[in-house]
């Protein structure tokens, strides 16, 4: 938490500390409700519509389910923001003070009640995401206090360990269909056990003239033929030579990563195209496009290289090869470092191991675990957003500002300095424009008091 040690408190009102733009608690909650509602409609309206198109949902889904799913998620996010500030005010009226832990305690019931109205199939994803954010936030907090030193390439090491275990289970065929499908897309199905592989018809793709012309060119045919005829171990399940197997995988995933990141950059550049047409070119050639492509391409290629090499060297195949291959493939994240991806992968792995433990009778099943994890994690993040927002992931802090119409940024954190000395670091000179009919607090009176 923000303060460890002797408890302290401040006696300022919820107007002076929290909703500094209005002295009315009801008006403050209403203002937050309206701001969050507007942003939630934009976020979930776009998200579910695009997801429905990409998943090729039928017309019935768009007529009967889309609006209901959007409305339910909008209600969840709006309730979360509104209840948090409401409980923040209720705490002050009941207790008469704010302590080092009050925002965390206010956040738990607000988050539990809000996530309960969300669809049950989304609660697990929200819980893992917020546990991810909370873990990174806690790490930033201990770093800022100098309690530990940063671990060089720590996120890459974490990702490598998680990848090793994931791909070991993948080689054994002991993963849920959704996870197995995602890994099959990334590294192919040729490393799965034969019993786990499904033969699907090879539909020829139409409509891409550039790829068709390239594949029909004599140069391409010659290079492809020479790669296909490279040596292949008799235990390898792929169709052609090992070099072809690895090269094809790298090119495919590199291209996919480049296109995905390039598409994201291009969408971000759209508002600037009219004023600056060159923004399109900068988005297309951005170095992040290459980095994501190299990450995905190297991950897939290294996993396959190691598996093939181990078959050649040991003259046998084993699921244990997946451990080493996955660990080494994980270091491809050096191209595209991301603590978010590393933590998400680790938490998803923890979920997989937990359910495996339940199925074997080694661990108890905890009802409402997703609600509990989400509530505690989000309450902790909200607590940090109040006391020390400089330790939040910048992207998440910007999200909180945007979704609340900058209401989180108008808190008078200088009043929290007695509880945490760096509370006002993010805006040390900010002072709200109070209505002096409802408070006698001024900068001068605060300085005299301190």
C-alpha positions in Angstrom: 0.0 0.0 0.0 1.0 3.6 -0.1 2.2 3.7 3.5 3.6 0.9 5.6 4.1 1.6 9.2 2.3 3.7 11.8 -1.3 4.6 10.6 -2.1 8.2 10.0 -5.1 10.1 8.8 -6.2 13.5 7.3 -9.5 15.2 8.1 -10.1 17.1 4.9 -13.6 16.7 3.3 -14.3 14.6 0.2 -14.8 17.9 -1.7 -11.4 19.2 -0.7 -9.6 16.0 -1.5 -11.6 14.2 -4.2 -14.3 15.8 -6.2 -12.7 19.3 -6.2 -14.7 20.5 -9.3 -18.0 20.5 -7.3 -18.9 20.6 -3.6 -21.9 18.3 -4.1 -21.3 14.5 -3.6 -24.4 13.7 -5.7 -23.3 16.0 -8.5 -19.8 14.5 -8.4 -21.1 10.9 -8.7 -23.4 12.0 -11.6 -20.6 13.8 -13.4 -18.4 10.7 -13.2 -21.3 8.5 -14.3 -21.9 10.6 -17.4 -18.2 10.7 -18.3 -17.6 7.0 -17.9 -20.9 6.2 -19.7 -19.8 8.2 -22.8 -16.4 6.6 -22.9 -17.7 3.1 -22.2 -20.1 3.4 -25.1 -17.2 4.3 -27.4 -14.9 1.6 -26.1 -17.3 -1.4 -26.0 -19.4 -0.3 -29.0 -16.2 -0.3 -31.2 -14.7 -3.4 -29.5 -17.7 -5.7 -29.9 -18.6 -4.5 -33.4 -15.1 -5.0 -34.7 -14.8 -8.3 -32.9 -18.1 -9.5 -34.4 -16.9 -8.6 -37.9 -13.5 -10.3 -37.5 -15.1 -13.4 -36.1 -17.5 -13.4 -39.0 -20.6 -13.4 -36.8 -23.9 -14.0 -38.6 -26.6 -11.3 -38.9 -28.6 -12.9 -36.0 -25.8 -12.0 -33.6 -25.8 -8.3 -34.7 -29.5 -8.2 -34.4 -30.1 -10.0 -31.1 -26.9 -10.2 -29.1 -24.5 -7.3 -30.0 -26.5 -4.5 -28.3 -27.1 -6.6 -25.2 -23.4 -7.4 -24.8 -22.4 -3.8 -25.3 -25.1 -2.6 -22.8 -23.9 -5.1 -20.2 -20.2 -4.2 -20.4 -21.1 -0.5 -20.5 -23.1 -1.0 -17.3 -20.2 -2.7 -15.7 -17.6 0.0 -16.4 -20.0 2.8 -15.6 -21.0 1.2 -12.3 -17.4 0.7 -11.4 -16.4 4.3 -11.7 -19.6 5.7 -10.1 -19.6 3.4 -7.1 -15.9 4.1 -6.4 -16.4 7.9 -6.0 -19.7 7.3 -4.1 -18.0 5.0 -1.6 -15.2 7.5 -1.3 -17.7 10.2 -0.1 -19.6 7.7 2.1 -16.4 6.8 3.9 -15.7 10.4 4.8 -19.2 11.0 6.1 -19.1 7.8 8.2 -15.5 7.9 9.5 -14.8 11.6 9.4 -11.2 11.2 8.1 -9.2 9.6 5.3 -6.5 7.1 6.1 -3.7 5.4 4.2 -5.9 2.4 3.4 -9.4 3.9 3.0 -9.3 4.1 -0.9 -8.4 0.4 -1.0 -11.3 -0.5 1.3 -13.7 1.7 -0.7 -12.6 0.1 -3.9 -13.3 -3.6 -3.0 -17.1 -3.4 -2.7 -17.4 -1.0 -5.6 -15.4 -3.4 -7.9 -17.1 -6.5 -6.6 -20.6 -5.1 -7.2 -19.7 -3.8 -10.7 -18.0 -6.9 -12.0 -20.9 -9.0 -10.9 -23.1 -7.3 -13.5 -20.6 -8.2 -16.3 -21.0 -11.3 -18.3 -19.5 -14.3 -16.5 -17.4 -15.3 -19.5 -15.6 -12.0 -19.4 -14.9 -11.9 -15.6 -12.0 -14.2 -15.9 -10.3 -12.1 -18.6 -10.9 -8.9 -16.6 -9.5 -10.6 -13.4 -6.3 -11.7 -15.2 -5.9 -8.3 -16.8 -6.3 -6.3 -13.6 -4.1 -8.8 -11.7 -1.5 -8.1 -14.4 -1.8 -4.3 -13.9 -1.8 -4.6 -10.1 1.4 -6.8 -10.2 3.2 -4.4 -12.4 2.1 -1.5 -10.3 3.4 -3.2 -7.1 6.7 -3.8 -8.8 6.9 -0.1 -9.8 6.2 0.9 -6.2 8.9 -1.2 -4.6 11.4 0.0 -7.3 10.5 3.6 -6.6 11.1 3.1 -2.9 14.5 1.5 -3.6 13.6 -1.8 -1.8 14.8 -3.9 -4.8 16.9 -3.4 -7.8 15.4 -3.9 -11.3 16.1 -7.3 -12.9 17.7 -6.9 -16.3 15.5 -8.5 -18.9 13.2 -9.6 -16.1 10.1 -9.6 -18.3 11.8 -11.6 -20.9 12.9 -14.2 -18.4 9.4 -14.5 -17.0 8.0 -14.9 -20.5 10.6 -17.6 -21.3 9.8 -19.6 -18.2 6.0 -19.4 -18.9 6.6 -20.3 -22.6 8.7 -23.3 -21.6 5.9 -24.8 -19.5 3.1 -23.8 -22.0 4.9 -25.5 -24.9 5.7 -28.6 -22.8 2.0 -29.0 -22.2 1.5 -28.2 -25.9 3.8 -31.1 -26.9 2.0 -33.4 -24.6 -1.4 -32.3 -25.8 -2.6 -31.3 -22.3 -4.1 -27.9 -23.0 -7.6 -26.6 -23.5 -8.8 -26.3 -27.0 -8.7 -22.4 -27.0 -5.1 -22.3 -25.7 -4.0 -25.2 -28.0 -5.6 -23.4 -30.9 -3.7 -20.1 -30.2 -0.3 -21.9 -29.9 -1.1 -24.0 -33.0 -1.5 -20.8 -34.9 1.7 -19.4 -33.5 4.0 -22.4 -33.9 2.0 -24.8 -36.1 0.4 -28.2 -35.4 3.4 -30.4 -36.4 4.7 -30.5 -32.9 1.5 -31.8 -31.4 1.0 -35.5 -30.7 -0.4 -37.3 -33.7 -3.6 -38.0 -31.8 -4.2 -34.3 -31.2 -3.8 -33.2 -34.8 -6.8 -32.6 -36.9 -6.4 -32.7 -40.7 -8.3 -29.9 -42.3 -8.9 -29.3 -46.0 -6.3 -27.1 -47.5 -8.4 -24.3 -49.0 -6.7 -22.3 -51.7 -6.7 -18.6 -51.0 -8.1 -16.4 -53.7 -8.1 -12.6 -54.2 -4.4 -11.9 -53.4 -2.9 -11.2 -56.8 0.5 -10.1 -55.4 1.0 -13.4 -53.4 -0.2 -15.4 -56.4 2.2 -13.8 -58.8 5.1 -14.2 -56.3 4.4 -17.9 -55.7 4.2 -18.5 -59.5 7.5 -16.7 -60.3 10.4 -19.0 -61.4 12.7 -17.5 -58.8 10.3 -18.2 -55.9 9.6 -21.7 -57.2 13.3 -22.5 -57.4 14.1 -21.2 -53.9 11.1 -23.0 -52.5 12.0 -26.3 -54.2 15.5 -26.2 -52.9 14.3 -25.5 -49.3 11.7 -28.3 -49.5 14.4 -30.9 -50.5 16.6 -30.1 -47.5 17.2 -33.1 -45.1 14.4 -34.1 -42.7 14.7 -36.4 -39.7 12.5 -39.5 -39.9 10.8 -38.5 -36.6 9.9 -35.0 -37.9 6.2 -34.8 -38.7 6.4 -31.8 -41.1 5.9 -32.4 -44.8 9.2 -31.0 -46.2 12.8 -30.4 -45.1 13.6 -28.9 -41.7 15.1 -25.7 -43.3 11.9 -25.2 -45.2 9.8 -25.9 -42.1 11.7 -23.2 -40.1 12.0 -20.6 -42.9 8.3 -20.8 -43.9 7.3 -20.3 -40.2 9.5 -17.3 -39.7 8.3 -15.5 -42.9 4.7 -16.2 -42.1 4.8 -14.9 -38.5 7.1 -12.0 -39.3 4.7 -10.8 -41.9 1.8 -11.2 -39.6 3.4 -9.3 -36.8 4.5 -6.5 -39.2 1.0 -6.2 -40.6 -0.7 -6.2 -37.3 1.5 -3.5 -35.7 1.5 -1.5 -38.9 -2.3 -1.6 -39.0 -2.4 -0.3 -35.4 0.0 2.5 -36.2 -2.0 3.3 -39.3 -5.2 3.6 -37.4 -3.5 5.9 -34.9 -2.2 8.1 -37.7 -5.7 8.5 -39.4 -6.6 11.7 -37.5 -3.3 13.3 -38.6 -3.4 12.3 -42.3 -5.3 15.5 -43.5 -2.8 17.8 -41.9 0.3 15.6 -42.4 0.0 13.0 -45.3 3.5 11.7 -44.6 2.1 10.3 -41.3 0.9 7.3 -43.4 4.4 6.5 -44.5 5.8 6.9 -41.0 3.2 4.5 -39.7 4.0 1.9 -42.3 7.8 2.0 -41.8 7.7 2.4 -37.9 10.3 0.4 -36.2 7.7 -1.2 -33.9 6.3 -3.0 -36.9 9.7 -4.7 -37.5 10.1 -5.4 -33.8 6.7 -7.2 -33.4 7.4 -9.1 -36.6 10.8 -10.2 -35.5 9.4 -11.2 -32.1 6.7 -13.5 -33.5 8.9 -14.8 -36.4 11.8 -15.6 -34.1 9.5 -17.2 -31.5 8.0 -19.6 -34.0 11.3 -20.3 -35.8 13.4 -20.9 -32.7 10.8 -23.3 -31.3 10.9 -25.4 -34.4 14.7 -25.2 -34.9 15.3 -26.5 -31.4 12.8 -29.3 -31.7 14.3 -30.4 -35.1 17.9 -30.2 -33.7 17.1 -32.2 -30.7 15.5 -34.9 -32.9 18.7 -35.0 -35.0 21.0 -35.0 -32.0 19.1 -37.5 -29.8 17.6 -39.6 -32.6 14.3 -39.6 -30.7 11.4 -37.3 -30.0 10.1 -36.3 -26.6 7.6 -33.8 -25.0 10.5 -32.6 -22.8 12.0 -31.0 -26.0 9.2 -28.5 -25.7 10.6 -27.2 -22.4 14.0 -26.2 -23.8 12.5 -25.1 -27.2 9.9 -23.0 -25.4 12.4 -21.4 -23.0 14.8 -20.5 -25.8 11.9 -19.2 -28.0 10.8 -17.0 -25.2 14.0 -14.9 -25.5 12.8 -13.6 -28.8 10.9 -11.1 -26.7 14.2 -9.2 -26.6 13.0 -7.8 -29.9 9.7 -6.5 -28.4 9.9 -6.2 -24.7 6.5 -6.1 -23.0 5.9 -6.6 -19.3 2.1 -6.7 -20.1 2.6 -9.7 -22.4 4.9 -11.4 -20.0 2.6 -11.0 -17.0 -0.5 -11.9 -18.9 1.2 -15.1 -20.1 2.3 -15.9 -16.6 -1.1 -15.4 -15.1 -2.8 -17.4 -17.8 -0.3 -20.2 -17.1 -1.1 -20.0 -13.4 -4.8 -20.3 -14.3 -4.0 -23.4 -16.4 -2.0 -25.0 -13.5 -4.7 -24.1 -11.0 -7.4 -25.9 -13.0 -5.1 -28.9 -13.5 -4.6 -29.0 -9.7 -8.4 -29.0 -9.2 -8.9 -31.8 -11.7 -6.4 -33.9 -9.9 -7.9 -33.1 -6.5 -4.8 -31.3 -5.3 -6.3 -27.8 -5.0 -9.7 -26.6 -3.9 -12.2 -25.0 -6.2 -12.8 -21.4 -5.1 -16.2 -20.1 -6.1 -16.3 -16.5 -7.4 -12.5 -16.5 -7.6 -12.7 -14.2 -10.7 -14.7 -11.6 -8.8 -12.4 -11.8 -5.8 -9.2 -11.4 -7.9 -10.7 -8.6 -9.9 -12.0 -6.7 -6.8 -8.8 -6.9 -4.9 -6.6 -6.1 -7.9 -8.7 -3.2 -9.2 -9.1 -1.7 -5.7 -5.4 -1.8 -5.2 -4.8 0.0 -8.6 -7.5 2.6 -7.7 -5.7 3.1 -4.3 -2.4 3.7 -6.1 -4.2 6.1 -8.6 -5.2 8.2 -5.6 -2.0 8.1 -3.6 0.8 7.7 -6.1 -0.3 7.7 -9.8 3.3 8.2 -10.9 3.8 4.5 -10.2 0.9 3.4 -12.4 1.6 2.1 -15.9 1.4 5.4 -18.0 -1.0 3.9 -20.5 -3.4 2.8 -17.6 -3.1 6.2 -15.9 -4.1 7.9 -19.2 -7.0 5.5 -19.5 -8.3 6.5 -16.1 -8.0 10.2 -17.0 -9.8 9.7 -20.3 -12.6 7.5 -19.0 -13.4 9.9 -16.1 -13.0 13.1 -18.1 -9.8 13.9 -16.2 -11.6 13.8 -12.8 -8.9 11.5 -11.4 -6.4 14.3 -12.3 -8.2 17.0 -10.3 -7.7 15.4 -6.9 -5.8 17.7 -4.4 -3.0 15.2 -3.7 -1.1 17.8 -1.7 -3.5 17.0 1.2 -2.2 13.4 1.1 1.4 14.3 1.7 1.2 13.6 5.4 0.2 10.0 4.5 2.7 9.6 1.6 5.4 12.2 1.0 5.4 11.7 -2.8 1.6 11.8 -3.3 1.7 15.1 -5.2 4.7 14.2 -7.4 2.6 13.9 -10.6 1.4 17.5 -10.3 3.2 19.3 -7.4 1.9 22.8 -8.3 -1.7 21.9 -8.9 -4.3 23.6 -6.6 -8.1 23.3 -7.3 -10.3 26.3 -7.9 -12.5 25.8 -4.7 -15.8 27.4 -4.1 -14.8 29.2 -0.9 -18.4 29.1 0.4 -17.8 25.4 1.2 -14.2 25.4 2.4 -11.7 27.6 4.2 -8.8 25.6 2.7 -6.2 27.7 0.9 -2.6 27.2 -0.2 -1.3 29.5 2.6 -3.3 27.7 5.3 -2.0 24.4 4.1 1.6 25.7 4.2 1.1 27.0 7.7 -0.4 23.7 8.9 2.5 21.7 7.4 
